[in-house]
C-alpha cells in the first residue's frame, strides 16, 4: 500500500481528527485508490500516531461511506460509482438552497464583496483550465454562504456530502462549467436584494445542472 511520506504529521492532541482529515483527503484525491485494502498499522506509522486514532478514523470514514469493513475481512476504500452523483447532488442542492435563504439575514456588504472576489477567482481558474483551483474556490464560495446560515446541522451534512462530490471531481466524474460563473453572480445579486425565493431557486439550479450535464 503506497503511502506518501512528505506530509505534515498530525498533532498528538488532535490525532483522531488529524488522521481522519488526512485519510479522507487521500481517499478523495485517489492516493488511496478505490477498493484498496487498508492496513491500520501502516497508516499509523505513516501518520505518526497510534493505531487507536486510525481505527477511530476508519470507523468514522465508514459511517460516511468512504470505506467498508466486512467481518473477517480487511477494511477497504469504497469504489467510485458514477451514478452516485444522482444521490449526492439533490440533497446537497436542497441544503445549499436552504442555507442561502438563512444566510440572507446575516450577510453584510463586506461578506457579499468577498463572495464577488471568490467568483472572480473561480472564473479566472476556469478560463485558465485550472480545474483543481476552480473546485477549491467554488467550495469556498459556497462555504461562505453555508457558514452564514449559522446552522450546525446544515454545516455538518454539507461538509460530508461535499467531500463525496470532491472525490467524484478528482476521479473526473464531475466537470465544472462556465455557466456557474453567471449563476454565482446572480446568487450574489439576489442575496444582496434579500430575495429568498429566487436565491433558493438559483442556488438549487447551480448544483443540479451537473446532473443534466452527466
N, C-alpha and C positions, 0 to 999 in steps of 0.2 A: 504494500500500500504506500505509494509515494506521498510524502508529506513535506511541504515547504519548511525550510529552516530559517529563512530570512524574514521573520516576522516578530513583532513585539510579544514578549512573554506576558501572560496575564498577571495582574497584581494579585497577590495572595489573598488580600482581604475581600476581593470580589472574584474569586476563582471560578465559581459556578457561572456567574453572568458573563465573565470574560470568555470562558470556554464555550459557552452557548453561542455567543456572538461570533466567535471565530469559526466554530464548526458550521454554523448556519451560513456564514459567508462562503466557506469552502464548498458547501453543497450548492449554494446559489450560483457561484461562478464556475462550477464544474471541476474545481480542484479535487473534490471528492466526487467521483463520477456516479451517475445514476446506476443503481443496483450494485455498487461497490460494497464489499463487506468491510465492516469497521472493527478494528481491534482497540479496545479501550486502553490497554496498556501502551500501545504505540502512540495513541493520541495523547495520553497523559504525559508521556516522555517528550513528545513534540511540543506540548504547551507548557511544560514545566510545572505541572500540578499533579496531585494525587489522582488515583482512579475514581475517587468518590465524586468530585465535581464533574468528571467526564460522564460517569454513569447518570448523574442527575440531569446533566445537559441532554444526554441522549433520550432520557425519558420525556423531557420537555419537547425535544425535537420530534419525538414520535407522536406526542399529543397534537402537534401542529401539522403532522403529515409529511415531515421531511425524511424520516427514517421509519423502518419497520423492524420489529423483533418478533420472531416466532419461537415458541417453546422448543428448546433443544437445538435451536439453530442460531446462526450469527445475526447480529444487527447489521442491516444494510441500508444504503441510501435508496429512497423510493425512486421509481422510474419517472421520467418526464413524459407526461401524457399530453399530447397536443390538445385533446378535447377538454382539458382542464380549464382552458380559457372560458368555456361556456359555463363553468361552475363558479369560477373566480370573479369574473368581471361584473355580473349582475348584482351580487350582494355588495361588492366594493363600490359600484356606481351608486347604489342606494345610500350607503353610509356616507360617501363623499358628498352626495346631494344634500343629505340632512345636515352634514357638517357645514356646508356653505350657508344654509338657512340660519343655523345657530350662530355662525361666525359674524353675521351682519351687525349684530348689536355690539360686537367687541372690536371691530376693525376700525382703527383711526386712519387718518390720511397718510401717516408715516408707514403704516403697515401696507396700505394699498400701493404706495410708491415702491415699496420693497417687492411686492408682487409684480409690478411692472418691470422692475430691474431683473427679476428672475425670468420673466417671459422673454426679455431681450436676450439674456444669456442662453435660454433654451433655443430661441430662433437662430442665434449665431452658431450654436453647436449643430443644429440640424442642417443648416445651409452648408456647413463645412464638413458634413458627414462624420462628425464626432459623436457617434450614436451612444457610446457609453456615457459621455459627458451629458448628452441630451437627456437620457433617462434619469441621471442623477439630479439634474436641475429640475426636471419635471416633478420628481418626487419632492424636492424641496419646495417647489411652488405649491403643491397640494398639501404638503405637511404644514405650511404656514396657516392654511385655512383650517385644517383639522385641529391644530393646536388652538386656534382662536375660538373654536366651538366650545372649548372648556368642558368636554365630556370625556371622562377617563375610559368609559366603556367603548365609545366610538374609537378613541385613540388606540386602545389595545387590540381590537379586532382588525382595524385598518392596518396596523403595523404587521400583523400576521399575514393578512391577505396580500399586502403589498410585497412582502418578501417572496411569496409564491409567484407573483407577477414578475418580479425582478428575475427570478430563476428562469421563467419562460423566455424573457428577453435575452438572457445570456445564452440560452440554447436556441436562439434565433426563431422562436415561435411567435414573437411579437415584434412588429415593426412600427416605429413612430412615424406619423405623417405630418406634413407641414400645415394641414388644416387645424392642427391642435394650437398653433400659434394664434390664429384668429379666434378660436374658441376661448383660449386663455384671456385674450384681450376683452372679449365680450363678458366673461365671468367677472373680470375686474370692474368693468363699466356697471354691471348690474349690482355688484357688491357696493359700489360707491353710491348707486341710486337707491340702495336698500330695497331692491325688488326681489323678495324672497321666492315668489313663484317662478319667475323666469330664470333666476340664477340656479335654482334647483334643477330645472329642465335642461339648461345648457351644461351644467356640471355632469348630469347623468349621460347626456349625449357624448360628452368628451371622453367618457370611459367606455361607452358601449360601441362606438364606431369601430373599435378594434375587432370586435366580433364580426361585424359586417365585412371588414377587410379580410378576416380569416376565412 
